[in-house]
């Protein structure tokens, strides 16, 4: 996945989390995380070989982001950063890992999903 796309997704996720914390009602959140998706891979941005009608519809009905950045161009560190809000390259063991690797986020660590879950649980 290109760096701009990964950063864009991180920015969207943290803005959604912030909006959730401030909201009085439970919002619906759609979280889309992709690997190796570039700016030119979506037809709403001009791709002609690939057609992405559902993403195009979201773009027509909402905001189109055209500038983004990320902490990493690889999946493990970018996902670690997204989940924890920490810069992955400052922590050992957050490089690209195999599917059977040990946990790199310790149980009980505050993560984006745990923050969202706390907020939803408070409102229930």
SEDRENVO-199406 format. One line per field, with one value per residue: residue number from 1; chain; x, y, z of N, C-alpha, C, CB in turn. Coordinates in steps of 0.1 Angstrom, whole numbers. Glycine has a CB too. Example, Ala and Ser with C-alpha at 12.3 -4.5 7.8 and 13.67 -1.06 7.14 Angstrom:
SEDRENVO-199406
num (1,2);
cadena (A,A);
nX (132,128);
nY (-57,-22);
nZ (78,71);
caX (123,137);
caY (-45,-11);
caZ (78,71);
cX (132,129);
cY (-33,0);
cZ (78,79);
cbX (113,141);
cbY (-45,-6);
cbZ (90,57);
This chain:
SEDRENVO-199406
num (1,2,3,4,5,6,7,8,9,10,11,12,13,14,15,16,17,18,19,20,21,22,23,24,25,26,27,28,29,30,31,32,33,34,35,36,37,38,39,40,41,42,43,44,45,46,47,48,49,50,51,52,53,54,55,56,57,58,59,60,61,62,63,64,65,66,67,68,69,70,71,72,73,74,75,76,77,78,79,80,81,82,83,84,85,86,87,88,89,90,91,92,93,94,95,96,97,98,99,100,101,102,103,104,105,106,107,108,109,110,111,112,113,114,115,116,117,118,119,120,121,122,123,124);
cadena (A,A,A,A,A,A,A,A,A,A,A,A,A,A,A,A,A,A,A,A,A,A,A,A,A,A,A,A,A,A,A,A,A,A,A,A,A,A,A,A,A,A,A,A,A,A,A,A,A,A,A,A,A,A,A,A,A,A,A,A,A,A,A,A,A,A,A,A,A,A,A,A,A,A,A,A,A,A,A,A,A,A,A,A,A,A,A,A,A,A,A,A,A,A,A,A,A,A,A,A,A,A,A,A,A,A,A,A,A,A,A,A,A,A,A,A,A,A,A,A,A,A,A,A);
nX (9,5,23,8,-18,-20,-15,-37,-58,-52,-54,-82,-93,-85,-97,-124,-125,-121,-144,-163,-159,-167,-193,-229,-246,-244,-223,-223,-196,-174,-147,-121,-95,-67,-42,-15,-28,-30,-32,-40,-54,-81,-112,-126,-106,-96,-86,-86,-84,-91,-122,-141,-168,-183,-166,-163,-189,-190,-171,-184,-205,-194,-164,-135,-103,-71,-45,-21,-2,21,35,48,55,48,29,28,41,26,0,4,10,-14,-32,-22,-14,12,45,58,85,100,99,111,107,85,87,81,63,59,29,26,37,46,26,27,16,9,-14,-41,-31,-38,-57,-69,-94,-100,-105,-128,-146,-149,-162,-186,-197,-201,-222,-242);
nY (-12,22,49,73,65,48,66,83,67,63,89,93,73,82,106,98,84,105,120,102,102,127,128,127,107,72,68,55,37,32,14,12,-7,-12,-30,-22,-3,22,57,60,37,37,42,65,84,84,59,36,9,-6,-10,6,7,10,23,46,56,62,83,101,109,119,131,136,126,138,140,125,108,84,63,41,20,-6,-35,-45,-25,-2,-9,-13,13,25,12,17,43,50,57,33,26,33,13,-18,-48,-42,-44,-59,-87,-124,-144,-160,-148,-136,-117,-82,-61,-55,-73,-54,-30,3,8,19,4,-4,21,29,9,13,38,32,13,29,44,26);
nZ (0,-7,8,12,11,34,55,51,58,85,95,90,107,133,134,132,156,174,168,177,204,211,203,209,203,192,165,132,120,94,85,65,55,36,18,-2,-19,-41,-49,-76,-80,-77,-92,-88,-87,-112,-122,-148,-155,-133,-116,-92,-80,-55,-37,-52,-51,-23,-24,-40,-23,-1,14,-5,-1,-8,-1,17,43,57,83,75,47,48,59,88,105,98,106,133,141,135,152,178,179,181,170,149,143,164,182,190,171,155,128,95,100,102,97,119,140,173,197,193,204,236,257,271,264,255,227,194,188,214,227,212,219,246,246,233,250,273,264,261);
caX (0,13,23,-2,-31,-20,-17,-50,-66,-49,-60,-96,-96,-83,-108,-136,-124,-124,-158,-171,-158,-175,-207,-239,-252,-235,-223,-219,-182,-170,-133,-116,-80,-62,-28,-10,-38,-25,-41,-45,-61,-96,-118,-130,-94,-92,-82,-95,-83,-99,-135,-144,-181,-188,-158,-167,-202,-187,-164,-194,-214,-187,-152,-124,-90,-61,-31,-19,12,21,47,55,50,46,17,29,43,15,-11,8,8,-28,-39,-17,-11,26,54,63,99,107,97,117,98,73,89,72,63,52,16,26,46,41,19,36,8,6,-28,-44,-26,-49,-57,-81,-106,-104,-111,-141,-154,-152,-172,-199,-201,-206,-235,-252);
caY (0,34,57,83,58,44,78,88,58,66,102,91,65,90,117,91,82,118,124,93,106,140,126,123,94,63,70,43,38,23,14,4,-8,-20,-31,-19,5,35,68,58,24,39,48,79,92,83,46,31,-6,-11,-3,5,15,12,33,57,61,69,95,111,113,124,138,130,130,138,142,117,103,72,60,30,14,-21,-37,-46,-12,8,-13,-11,27,28,6,22,58,52,56,19,24,36,2,-30,-59,-38,-45,-68,-100,-135,-146,-167,-140,-133,-104,-70,-51,-63,-73,-43,-17,12,8,25,-4,-4,34,29,0,20,48,25,6,39,49,15);
caZ (0,-8,21,13,14,47,63,50,66,99,98,90,119,145,133,136,171,181,167,185,218,213,198,219,198,186,151,124,115,84,85,53,56,24,15,-16,-27,-45,-53,-89,-81,-75,-104,-85,-89,-126,-127,-159,-156,-122,-114,-78,-79,-42,-32,-60,-45,-11,-28,-45,-13,10,12,-11,5,-19,4,29,46,66,90,69,35,49,67,102,112,96,114,147,143,135,163,190,178,184,158,150,141,177,190,184,168,147,114,89,107,96,102,132,150,187,198,195,212,248,262,280,259,249,212,188,190,229,229,206,226,259,243,229,263,282,259,260);
cX (9,12,12,-16,-31,-22,-31,-60,-64,-56,-76,-100,-95,-94,-121,-136,-127,-138,-167,-171,-166,-190,-217,-246,-241,-234,-220,-205,-180,-155,-128,-101,-76,-47,-25,-20,-32,-36,-47,-52,-76,-101,-123,-118,-89,-87,-92,-94,-90,-111,-138,-157,-185,-179,-161,-180,-199,-180,-174,-203,-207,-175,-142,-111,-79,-47,-30,-5,11,34,55,48,47,35,19,31,32,3,-8,5,-6,-35,-35,-15,4,34,61,78,107,106,103,106,85,76,80,74,56,38,15,34,39,34,29,29,4,-9,-30,-39,-38,-47,-69,-94,-110,-110,-126,-150,-158,-163,-186,-205,-207,-220,-246,-261);
cY (12,42,66,77,54,55,83,80,60,79,100,84,74,101,110,88,94,122,115,97,118,138,123,110,85,65,56,46,28,25,6,5,-17,-20,-29,-12,18,45,65,44,25,46,62,89,90,70,41,15,-13,-3,-5,13,18,23,46,64,68,82,106,117,119,133,130,135,128,140,134,112,91,71,49,25,-1,-23,-37,-33,-2,4,-11,4,31,24,13,37,60,50,42,18,28,24,-11,-40,-54,-38,-56,-82,-111,-136,-153,-160,-138,-120,-93,-59,-59,-62,-61,-30,-10,12,16,17,-4,10,34,20,6,30,42,19,17,44,38,15);
cZ (0,5,22,17,29,57,63,58,81,103,99,103,131,145,137,151,179,180,175,200,221,210,210,216,192,171,144,119,105,83,74,54,44,24,0,-25,-29,-49,-67,-91,-80,-87,-101,-86,-103,-131,-138,-160,-145,-120,-99,-75,-65,-35,-39,-55,-32,-14,-32,-34,-1,7,5,-6,-6,-14,17,31,56,73,83,56,36,60,82,109,110,104,129,150,144,147,176,190,181,171,159,149,153,186,183,182,160,132,108,95,100,103,115,142,163,187,200,202,225,252,272,275,253,234,207,190,205,233,224,214,240,257,240,242,272,277,260,272);
cbX (-10,9,36,-4,-33,-7,-7,-55,-63,-34,-57,-101,-87,-69,-109,-137,-111,-115,-163,-165,-143,-169,-208,-250,-263,-238,-212,-229,-172,-177,-127,-121,-75,-68,-22,-6,-51,-15,-34,-34,-55,-99,-129,-136,-84,-81,-81,-90,-68,-90,-146,-132,-191,-188,-143,-169,-212,-177,-154,-203,-222,-182,-147,-124,-86,-65,-27,-29,21,17,45,56,59,59,11,40,56,11,-14,23,15,-35,-36,-4,-19,31,64,56,104,102,82,128,93,69,104,75,58,60,8,30,49,52,10,41,-5,15,-32,-37,-15,-49,-56,-79,-104,-92,-103,-141,-147,-140,-167,-197,-190,-197,-234,-245);
cbY (0,43,64,91,46,37,89,87,43,66,112,83,53,95,123,78,76,129,123,79,109,151,116,134,97,48,80,40,38,26,10,10,-13,-14,-45,-32,6,34,81,58,15,46,40,80,89,93,36,37,-10,-11,-7,11,7,0,29,54,50,60,92,104,101,113,144,132,121,149,157,105,114,60,56,18,17,-28,-49,-56,-6,8,-28,-15,35,22,-9,15,65,41,67,11,33,49,0,-36,-65,-24,-50,-69,-98,-148,-153,-182,-126,-134,-104,-65,-45,-57,-86,-46,-20,26,-6,27,-18,-7,45,24,-13,27,57,14,-1,51,54,1);
cbZ (12,-20,22,-1,5,50,60,35,63,101,87,78,120,146,120,128,175,175,152,184,222,204,187,220,188,190,146,112,127,70,99,40,69,11,19,-23,-19,-56,-53,-99,-71,-62,-110,-71,-78,-128,-115,-172,-156,-109,-123,-69,-86,-33,-34,-75,-43,-3,-38,-55,-8,19,26,-27,17,-29,6,29,52,59,105,79,23,53,63,106,108,81,111,149,133,122,164,194,188,194,157,140,129,183,194,193,181,152,111,73,121,97,92,130,144,198,210,181,205,260,268,293,248,255,206,173,186,238,223,191,229,265,231,218,270,282,245,259);
